[in-house]
Amino acid sequence: MARQYKIISGDSHLDLPPDRWTHRVPAKWKDRAPRRVRMADGEEAIAMEGRPIAPIGLTRSVGVAHDQLHLQVPTFDNSAGTGQPEQRLREQDQDGIDAEILFSRINIIRGIKEDEGYVALNHAYNEYLAEEYARAAPQRLFPMGIIPTTGIGDAVKELDYCAKAGLKGVQLDMFPNGKQFPTPADDRFWAAALDQGIAVTSHTRAGTTRFAAKGPFFQYPKAGYKGDPIEQIFRFCGDAAFAVLQMAFAGVYERFPTLQLYWAETQIGWLPYALWQVDDHYQRYRHLAKGMFGLDFLKRKPSEYICQHSLWGFLYDKIGVGTRQAIGSDKVIWGSDFAHAASDWPNSKKSIASSFAGVPEDERYAMLAGNVIRFFRLDG
């Protein structure tokens, strides 16, 4: 019998110590897996070859008063969200949450130079998520599988494993081809995701490394004068929907009209202005982009791609909830951000009551549970 959900966090986090999952690393790479270390001040961190030491960080001190955050010395044992799945269920109960979509940040493993080793570590982590962590409570714990960034072959192979292992979704940190822009090779991944019925997600920055790299952000048919025309369209809008427009210009949504992605922790208050602004700037610069860069015109308005092919995640966002009709309450998903300090855990119900005041019950349910159930197929 399917579980009856009232509140699901569509954006929560796993910050696990590496020793929780590295027993699944193949023997060839086990000595080079990440490990838990303690820093001079007592804070715990993760050490990985080829990467700087990565401390847990004060933002993990959820439930600590804001004026006390600087006094914390976080360890994996004294921080919430870092424990065994049984502890996670107790933390959900404390917050009045029925289930969570769980995102991970393990890109530290890319420090290993050999692609084979990196892919092996990535797969070991997914194995742990699917075969141990999620199985402890398959109707309440929904971790997203991690897709490697070593190319489309490895991406499709890992997607296939995650779907067959029962994970409800995967998260992209780059485009499936492993670059910061879409390519025709990505079609194999989009087709496989639709065939497998597995959700595709990205957490913050919408799948692009735009702020960490100098470009290019698109494979333009010809070299232009300077700059990047897609960036120009987003000149006053921030970056949340940047990857959506990259995919639109690449024709992805025309080839896969039913494809939708969930972009978590973007907030939604920016949407009303951005939807208008991208359309306005597109009209102003589309001829320049075509003439100088060979960028074909879109078949629809930019805002239509953003609205029709995306769901957007938000935390405490009273402005966004108040202006939700710009995109529709069926396209936005609430998340607690547990176990990070931006979370209101264990008082999420209070923040929900504040930001959802006056929202009709059907829309409230959609944003708090219904949209997650539909997108991640939790009722199947």
Secondary structure, 3 states (H helix, E strand, C coil): CCCCCCCEEEEEEECCCHHHCHHHCCHHHHCCCCEEEECCCCCEEEECCCCCCEECCHHHCCCCCHHHHHHCCCCCCCCCCCCCHHHHHHHHHHHCCCEEEEEECCHHHHHCCCHHHHHHHHHHHHHHHHHHHHHHCCCCEEECEECCCCCHHHHHHHHHHHHHCCCCEEECCCCCCCCCCCCHHHHHHHHHHHHHCCEEEEECHHHCCCCCCCCCCCCCCCCCCCCCHHHHHCCCCCCCCHHHHHHHHCCHHHHCCCCCEEEECCCCCCHHHHHHHHHHHHHHHHHHHHHHHCCCCCCCCHHHHHHHCEEEEECCCHHHHHCHHHCCHHHEEECCCCCCCCCCCCCHHHHHHHHCCCCCHHHHHHHHHHHHHHHHCCCC
